[in-house]
């Protein structure tokens, strides 16, 4: 398997485990948060789906310029349910994965993503893709901790 295939596999693995966690949160607990400064479960799910959309545009624009004049469809969307969020985000997810499929190993090492003005760093495209995957993994772990704190059953995501 080549580098692009591994990246795609990683994104699919992470999302499948995230969905297991998201779907295991009872509907009545989606607006729970551990403290006033934290995101609710629903807000964190939205954050992840929206962030992937935004990251995709950052990658296309090779940095923050990919966000200039971007119409963000997530901003006007009300959170209804996990199922609704996934359905809404599906075409954006598909475009993101299609974008990755257009890349090759040379791109991963030689395309620079410039976010110095936005976040203070410049990364190779490959490193940026790994960071995007890590972002979702970390927040999924946070949701598992939320579930532990709420004393609700956590799904088995380690198979």
ZAKOLKOL-490009 format. One record per atom (N, C-alpha, C): x, y, z; residue in three letters; residue number from 1. Coordinates in Angstrom, 1 decimal. Example, Ala and Ser with C-alpha at 12.3 -4.5 7.8 and 13.67 -1.06 7.14 Angstrom:
2
X/Y/Z/residu/num
13.2/-5.7/7.8/ala/1
12.3/-4.5/7.8/ala/1
13.2/-3.3/7.8/ala/1
12.8/-2.2/7.1/ser/2
13.7/-1.1/7.1/ser/2
12.9/0.0/7.9/ser/2
***
This chain:
159
X/Y/Z/residu/num
0.9/-1.2/0.0/unk/1
0.0/0.0/0.0/unk/1
0.9/1.2/0.0/unk/1
0.5/2.2/-0.8/unk/2
1.3/3.4/-0.9/unk/2
0.9/4.5/0.2/unk/2
1.6/5.6/0.3/unk/3
1.3/6.6/1.3/unk/3
-0.1/7.1/1.2/unk/3
-0.6/7.4/0.0/unk/4
-1.9/7.9/-0.2/unk/4
-3.0/6.9/0.3/unk/4
-2.7/5.6/0.0/unk/5
-3.6/4.6/0.5/unk/5
-3.7/4.5/2.0/unk/5
-2.5/4.6/2.6/unk/6
-2.4/4.6/4.0/unk/6
-3.2/5.8/4.7/unk/6
-3.0/7.0/4.1/unk/7
-3.7/8.1/4.6/unk/7
-5.2/7.9/4.5/unk/7
-5.7/7.5/3.4/unk/8
-7.1/7.2/3.2/unk/8
-7.6/6.2/4.2/unk/8
-6.9/5.1/4.4/unk/9
-7.2/4.1/5.4/unk/9
-7.3/4.7/6.8/unk/9
-6.3/5.6/7.1/unk/10
-6.3/6.2/8.4/unk/10
-7.6/7.1/8.6/unk/10
-7.9/7.9/7.6/unk/11
-9.1/8.8/7.7/unk/11
-10.4/7.9/7.9/unk/11
-10.4/6.8/7.1/unk/12
-11.6/6.0/7.2/unk/12
-11.7/5.3/8.6/unk/12
-10.6/4.8/9.1/unk/13
-10.6/4.2/10.4/unk/13
-11.0/5.1/11.5/unk/13
-10.4/6.3/11.5/unk/14
-10.7/7.3/12.5/unk/14
-12.2/7.6/12.5/unk/14
-12.7/7.9/11.3/unk/15
-14.1/8.3/11.2/unk/15
-15.0/7.2/11.6/unk/15
-14.7/5.9/11.3/unk/16
-15.6/4.8/11.7/unk/16
-15.7/4.8/13.2/unk/16
-14.6/5.0/13.9/unk/17
-14.5/4.9/15.3/unk/17
-15.2/6.1/15.9/unk/17
-15.0/7.3/15.3/unk/18
-15.7/8.5/15.8/unk/18
-17.2/8.3/15.7/unk/18
-17.7/7.8/14.6/unk/19
-19.1/7.6/14.4/unk/19
-19.7/6.6/15.5/unk/19
-18.9/5.6/15.8/unk/20
-19.4/4.7/16.9/unk/20
-19.6/5.4/18.2/unk/20
-18.6/6.3/18.5/unk/21
-18.7/7.1/19.7/unk/21
-19.9/8.1/19.6/unk/21
-20.0/8.8/18.5/unk/22
-21.1/9.8/18.4/unk/22
-22.4/9.2/18.5/unk/22
-22.6/8.0/17.8/unk/23
-23.9/7.4/17.8/unk/23
-24.3/6.7/19.2/unk/23
-23.3/6.5/20.0/unk/24
-23.5/6.0/21.3/unk/24
-23.9/7.0/22.4/unk/24
-23.8/8.3/22.0/unk/25
-24.2/9.3/23.0/unk/25
-25.8/9.4/22.9/unk/25
-26.5/9.2/24.0/unk/26
-27.9/9.3/24.0/unk/26
-28.3/10.8/23.6/unk/26
-29.4/10.8/22.8/unk/27
-29.9/12.1/22.3/unk/27
-30.1/13.1/23.4/unk/27
-30.5/12.7/24.6/unk/28
-30.8/13.7/25.6/unk/28
-29.5/14.2/26.3/unk/28
-28.3/13.5/25.9/unk/29
-27.0/14.0/26.5/unk/29
-26.2/14.7/25.4/unk/29
-26.7/14.9/24.2/unk/30
-25.9/15.6/23.2/unk/30
-25.6/17.1/23.6/unk/30
-26.3/17.7/24.4/unk/31
-26.1/19.1/24.8/unk/31
-25.4/19.2/26.2/unk/31
-24.9/18.1/26.7/unk/32
-24.2/18.0/27.9/unk/32
-22.8/18.5/27.7/unk/32
-22.2/19.2/28.7/unk/33
-20.8/19.5/28.7/unk/33
-20.3/19.5/30.1/unk/33
-19.0/19.2/30.3/unk/34
-18.4/19.1/31.6/unk/34
-18.3/20.4/32.4/unk/34
-18.3/21.5/31.8/unk/35
-18.2/22.8/32.4/unk/35
-18.6/23.9/31.5/unk/35
-18.8/25.1/32.0/unk/36
-19.3/26.2/31.1/unk/36
-18.4/26.6/30.0/unk/36
-17.1/26.3/30.1/unk/37
-16.1/26.7/29.0/unk/37
-16.0/25.6/28.0/unk/37
-16.5/24.4/28.2/unk/38
-16.3/23.3/27.3/unk/38
-17.3/23.3/26.2/unk/38
-17.1/22.6/25.1/unk/39
-18.1/22.3/24.1/unk/39
-19.0/21.3/24.5/unk/39
-20.3/21.3/24.1/unk/40
-21.2/20.2/24.3/unk/40
-20.8/19.1/23.4/unk/40
-21.4/17.9/23.6/unk/41
-21.1/16.8/22.7/unk/41
-21.5/17.2/21.3/unk/41
-22.7/17.8/21.1/unk/42
-23.1/18.2/19.8/unk/42
-22.2/19.2/19.2/unk/42
-21.7/20.1/19.9/unk/43
-20.8/21.2/19.4/unk/43
-19.5/20.5/19.0/unk/43
-19.0/19.5/19.7/unk/44
-17.8/18.9/19.4/unk/44
-17.9/18.1/18.1/unk/44
-19.0/17.4/17.9/unk/45
-19.3/16.7/16.7/unk/45
-19.4/17.6/15.5/unk/45
-20.1/18.7/15.7/unk/46
-20.2/19.8/14.6/unk/46
-18.8/20.3/14.3/unk/46
-18.0/20.6/15.4/unk/47
-16.7/21.1/15.2/unk/47
-15.8/20.2/14.3/unk/47
-15.9/18.9/14.6/unk/48
-15.1/18.0/13.8/unk/48
-15.5/18.0/12.3/unk/48
-16.8/17.9/12.1/unk/49
-17.3/17.9/10.7/unk/49
-17.0/19.2/10.0/unk/49
-17.2/20.3/10.6/unk/50
-16.9/21.6/10.1/unk/50
-15.4/21.8/9.8/unk/50
-14.6/21.4/10.8/unk/51
-13.2/21.5/10.7/unk/51
-12.6/20.8/9.5/unk/51
-13.2/19.6/9.2/unk/52
-12.7/18.8/8.0/unk/52
-13.0/19.6/6.8/unk/52
-14.2/20.2/6.7/unk/53
-14.6/21.1/5.5/unk/53
-13.6/22.2/5.4/unk/53
-13.3/22.9/6.5/unk/54
-12.4/24.0/6.5/unk/54
-11.0/23.6/6.2/unk/54
-10.5/22.5/6.8/unk/55
-9.2/22.0/6.5/unk/55
-9.0/21.7/5.0/unk/55
-10.0/21.1/4.4/unk/56
-10.0/20.8/3.0/unk/56
-9.7/22.0/2.2/unk/56
-10.4/23.1/2.5/unk/57
-10.2/24.4/1.8/unk/57
-8.8/25.0/2.1/unk/57
-8.3/24.8/3.3/unk/58
-7.0/25.2/3.6/unk/58
-6.0/24.5/2.7/unk/58
-6.2/23.2/2.5/unk/59
-5.3/22.4/1.7/unk/59
-5.4/22.8/0.2/unk/59
-6.6/23.0/-0.2/unk/60
-6.7/23.4/-1.6/unk/60
-6.0/24.8/-1.9/unk/60
-6.2/25.7/-0.9/unk/61
-5.6/27.0/-1.1/unk/61
-4.1/27.0/-0.6/unk/61
-3.6/25.9/-0.1/unk/62
-2.3/25.8/0.4/unk/62
-2.0/26.7/1.5/unk/62
-3.1/27.0/2.3/unk/63
-2.9/27.8/3.5/unk/63
-4.2/28.6/3.7/unk/63
-4.0/29.6/4.6/unk/64
-5.2/30.4/5.0/unk/64
-5.9/31.1/3.9/unk/64
-5.3/31.3/2.7/unk/65
-6.0/32.0/1.6/unk/65
-7.1/31.1/1.1/unk/65
-7.1/29.8/1.4/unk/66
-8.2/28.9/1.1/unk/66
-9.5/29.2/1.8/unk/66
-9.4/30.0/2.9/unk/67
-10.6/30.3/3.6/unk/67
-11.2/31.7/3.3/unk/67
-10.4/32.5/2.5/unk/68
-10.9/33.8/2.1/unk/68
-12.1/33.7/1.2/unk/68
-13.1/34.4/1.6/unk/69
-14.4/34.5/0.9/unk/69
-15.1/33.1/0.8/unk/69
-14.8/32.2/1.7/unk/70
-15.4/30.9/1.7/unk/70
-16.8/30.9/2.3/unk/70
-17.7/30.4/1.6/unk/71
-19.1/30.2/2.1/unk/71
-19.1/28.9/2.9/unk/71
-19.2/29.1/4.2/unk/72
-19.2/27.9/5.1/unk/72
-20.6/27.4/5.4/unk/72
-21.1/26.3/4.8/unk/73
-22.4/25.9/4.9/unk/73
-22.8/25.4/6.3/unk/73
-21.8/25.2/7.2/unk/74
-22.0/24.7/8.5/unk/74
-22.5/25.9/9.4/unk/74
-22.2/27.1/9.1/unk/75
-22.5/28.2/10.0/unk/75
-24.0/28.4/10.1/unk/75
-24.8/28.2/9.1/unk/76
-26.2/28.4/9.2/unk/76
-27.0/27.2/9.6/unk/76
-26.3/26.1/9.7/unk/77
-27.0/24.8/9.9/unk/77
-27.2/24.6/11.4/unk/77
-28.4/24.3/11.8/unk/78
-28.7/23.9/13.2/unk/78
-28.4/22.4/13.4/unk/78
-27.9/22.1/14.6/unk/79
-27.6/20.7/14.9/unk/79
-29.0/20.1/15.3/unk/79
-29.3/19.0/14.6/unk/80
-30.6/18.3/14.8/unk/80
-30.3/16.9/15.4/unk/80
-29.4/16.2/14.9/unk/81
-29.1/14.8/15.4/unk/81
-27.7/14.4/14.8/unk/81
-27.2/13.4/15.3/unk/82
-25.9/12.9/14.8/unk/82
-26.2/12.4/13.3/unk/82
-27.2/11.7/13.1/unk/83
-27.6/11.2/11.8/unk/83
-27.7/12.3/10.8/unk/83
-28.4/13.4/11.2/unk/84
-28.6/14.5/10.3/unk/84
-27.2/15.2/10.0/unk/84
-26.4/15.3/11.0/unk/85
-25.0/15.9/10.8/unk/85
-24.2/15.1/9.8/unk/85
-24.2/13.8/10.0/unk/86
-23.5/12.9/9.1/unk/86
-24.0/13.0/7.7/unk/86
-25.3/13.0/7.5/unk/87
-25.9/13.2/6.2/unk/87
-25.5/14.5/5.5/unk/87
-25.6/15.6/6.3/unk/88
-25.3/16.9/5.8/unk/88
-23.8/17.0/5.4/unk/88
-22.9/16.4/6.2/unk/89
-21.5/16.5/6.0/unk/89
-21.0/15.5/4.9/unk/89
-21.8/14.5/4.6/unk/90
-21.3/13.4/3.6/unk/90
-20.7/14.0/2.3/unk/90
-21.4/14.9/1.6/unk/91
-20.8/15.3/0.3/unk/91
-19.5/16.0/0.5/unk/91
-19.3/16.8/1.7/unk/92
-18.1/17.4/1.9/unk/92
-17.0/16.4/2.3/unk/92
-17.3/15.4/3.0/unk/93
-16.4/14.3/3.3/unk/93
-15.9/13.6/2.1/unk/93
-16.9/13.3/1.2/unk/94
-16.5/12.7/-0.1/unk/94
-15.6/13.5/-0.9/unk/94
-15.8/14.8/-1.0/unk/95
-14.9/15.7/-1.7/unk/95
-13.5/15.7/-1.1/unk/95
-13.5/15.7/0.2/unk/96
-12.2/15.7/0.9/unk/96
-11.4/14.5/0.6/unk/96
-12.0/13.3/0.7/unk/97
-11.3/12.0/0.4/unk/97
-11.0/12.0/-1.1/unk/97
-11.8/12.5/-2.0/unk/98
-11.5/12.5/-3.4/unk/98
-10.2/13.4/-3.6/unk/98
-10.1/14.5/-2.9/unk/99
-9.0/15.4/-3.0/unk/99
-7.7/14.6/-2.6/unk/99
-7.7/13.9/-1.6/unk/100
-6.6/13.1/-1.1/unk/100
-6.2/12.1/-2.2/unk/100
-7.2/11.5/-2.9/unk/101
-6.9/10.5/-3.9/unk/101
-6.2/11.1/-5.1/unk/101
-6.3/12.4/-5.3/unk/102
-5.6/13.1/-6.4/unk/102
-4.2/13.3/-6.2/unk/102
-3.7/13.1/-4.9/unk/103
-2.3/13.4/-4.5/unk/103
-1.4/12.3/-4.8/unk/103
-0.1/12.6/-4.8/unk/104
0.9/11.5/-4.9/unk/104
2.0/11.8/-3.8/unk/104
2.9/10.9/-3.7/unk/105
3.9/11.0/-2.6/unk/105
4.7/12.2/-2.8/unk/105
5.0/12.6/-4.0/unk/106
5.7/13.9/-4.2/unk/106
5.0/15.1/-3.6/unk/106
3.7/15.1/-3.8/unk/107
2.9/16.2/-3.3/unk/107
3.0/16.3/-1.7/unk/107
2.9/15.1/-1.1/unk/108
3.0/15.0/0.4/unk/108
4.2/15.7/0.9/unk/108
5.3/15.6/0.2/unk/109
6.6/16.1/0.7/unk/109
6.8/17.5/0.2/unk/109
6.3/17.9/-1.0/unk/110
6.7/19.2/-1.6/unk/110
5.7/20.3/-1.6/unk/110
4.4/20.0/-1.3/unk/111
3.4/21.1/-1.2/unk/111
3.5/21.6/0.3/unk/111
3.6/22.9/0.4/unk/112
3.7/23.5/1.7/unk/112
2.3/24.2/2.0/unk/112
1.8/24.0/3.2/unk/113
0.6/24.6/3.7/unk/113
1.0/25.7/4.6/unk/113
0.7/26.9/4.2/unk/114
1.2/28.1/5.0/unk/114
0.0/28.7/5.9/unk/114
0.2/28.4/7.1/unk/115
-0.8/28.9/8.1/unk/115
-0.1/29.9/9.1/unk/115
1.0/30.5/8.7/unk/116
1.7/31.3/9.6/unk/116
0.8/32.5/10.1/unk/116
0.1/33.1/9.2/unk/117
-0.8/34.2/9.6/unk/117
-2.0/33.8/10.4/unk/117
-2.4/32.5/10.3/unk/118
-3.6/32.0/11.0/unk/118
-3.2/31.3/12.3/unk/118
-2.2/30.5/12.3/unk/119
-1.9/29.7/13.4/unk/119
-0.5/29.6/13.8/unk/119
0.3/30.2/13.0/unk/120
1.7/30.3/13.4/unk/120
2.6/29.1/12.9/unk/120
2.2/28.4/11.9/unk/121
3.0/27.3/11.4/unk/121
2.9/27.1/9.9/unk/121
3.9/26.4/9.4/unk/122
4.0/26.0/8.0/unk/122
4.2/24.5/8.0/unk/122
3.5/23.7/7.3/unk/123
3.6/22.3/7.3/unk/123
3.7/21.7/5.9/unk/123
4.4/20.6/5.7/unk/124
4.3/19.9/4.4/unk/124
2.9/19.3/4.4/unk/124
2.4/19.1/3.2/unk/125
1.0/18.6/3.0/unk/125
0.8/17.3/3.7/unk/125
1.8/16.4/3.7/unk/126
1.6/15.1/4.3/unk/126
1.5/15.3/5.8/unk/126
2.3/16.1/6.4/unk/127
2.3/16.4/7.9/unk/127
0.9/17.0/8.2/unk/127
0.4/17.9/7.4/unk/128
-0.8/18.5/7.6/unk/128
-2.0/17.5/7.6/unk/128
-2.0/16.6/6.7/unk/129
-3.0/15.6/6.7/unk/129
-3.0/14.7/7.9/unk/129
-1.8/14.4/8.4/unk/130
-1.7/13.6/9.6/unk/130
-2.2/14.4/10.8/unk/130
-1.9/15.7/10.8/unk/131
-2.5/16.6/11.9/unk/131
-4.0/16.7/11.8/unk/131
-4.6/16.7/10.7/unk/132
-6.0/16.7/10.5/unk/132
-6.6/15.4/11.1/unk/132
-6.0/14.3/10.8/unk/133
-6.5/13.0/11.3/unk/133
-6.4/13.0/12.9/unk/133
-5.3/13.5/13.3/unk/134
-5.0/13.5/14.8/unk/134
-6.0/14.4/15.5/unk/134
-6.4/15.5/14.9/unk/135
-7.4/16.4/15.4/unk/135
-8.7/15.7/15.8/unk/135
-9.2/14.9/14.8/unk/136
-10.4/14.1/15.0/unk/136
-10.2/13.1/16.1/unk/136
-9.1/12.4/16.1/unk/137
-8.8/11.4/17.1/unk/137
-8.8/12.0/18.5/unk/137
-8.2/13.1/18.7/unk/138
-8.1/13.7/20.0/unk/138
-9.5/14.1/20.5/unk/138
-10.3/14.7/19.7/unk/139
-11.7/15.1/20.1/unk/139
-12.6/13.8/20.3/unk/139
-12.4/12.8/19.6/unk/140
-13.1/11.5/19.9/unk/140
-12.7/11.0/21.2/unk/140
-11.5/11.1/21.6/unk/141
-11.0/10.7/22.9/unk/141
-11.7/11.6/24.0/unk/141
-11.8/12.9/23.7/unk/142
-12.5/13.8/24.7/unk/142
-13.9/13.4/24.9/unk/142
-14.6/13.0/23.8/unk/143
-16.0/12.5/23.9/unk/143
-16.1/11.3/24.7/unk/143
-15.2/10.4/24.6/unk/144
-15.2/9.2/25.4/unk/144
-15.0/9.5/26.9/unk/144
-14.2/10.5/27.2/unk/145
-14.1/11.0/28.5/unk/145
-15.4/11.7/29.0/unk/145
-16.0/12.4/28.2/unk/146
-17.3/13.0/28.5/unk/146
-18.3/11.9/28.9/unk/146
-18.3/10.8/28.1/unk/147
-19.2/9.7/28.3/unk/147
-18.9/9.0/29.7/unk/147
-17.6/8.9/30.0/unk/148
-17.2/8.3/31.3/unk/148
-17.7/9.2/32.4/unk/148
-17.6/10.5/32.3/unk/149
-18.0/11.5/33.3/unk/149
-19.5/11.5/33.4/unk/149
-20.3/11.3/32.3/unk/150
-21.7/11.2/32.3/unk/150
-22.2/9.8/32.9/unk/150
-21.3/8.9/33.0/unk/151
-21.6/7.6/33.5/unk/151
-22.5/6.8/32.5/unk/151
-22.2/7.0/31.2/unk/152
-23.0/6.2/30.2/unk/152
-22.0/5.2/29.6/unk/152
-22.6/4.2/29.0/unk/153
-21.8/3.1/28.4/unk/153
-21.0/3.7/27.2/unk/153
-19.7/3.4/27.2/unk/154
-18.9/3.8/26.1/unk/154
-18.8/2.6/25.1/unk/154
-18.8/2.9/23.8/unk/155
-18.7/1.8/22.8/unk/155
-17.3/1.3/22.8/unk/155
-17.2/0.0/22.4/unk/156
-15.9/-0.6/22.2/unk/156
-15.3/-0.2/20.8/unk/156
-14.3/0.7/20.8/unk/157
-13.8/1.1/19.5/unk/157
-12.5/0.5/19.2/unk/157
-12.0/-0.4/20.1/unk/158
-10.7/-1.0/19.9/unk/158
-10.9/-2.5/19.5/unk/158
-11.0/-2.7/18.2/unk/159
-11.2/-4.1/17.8/unk/159
-9.9/-4.7/17.3/unk/159
***
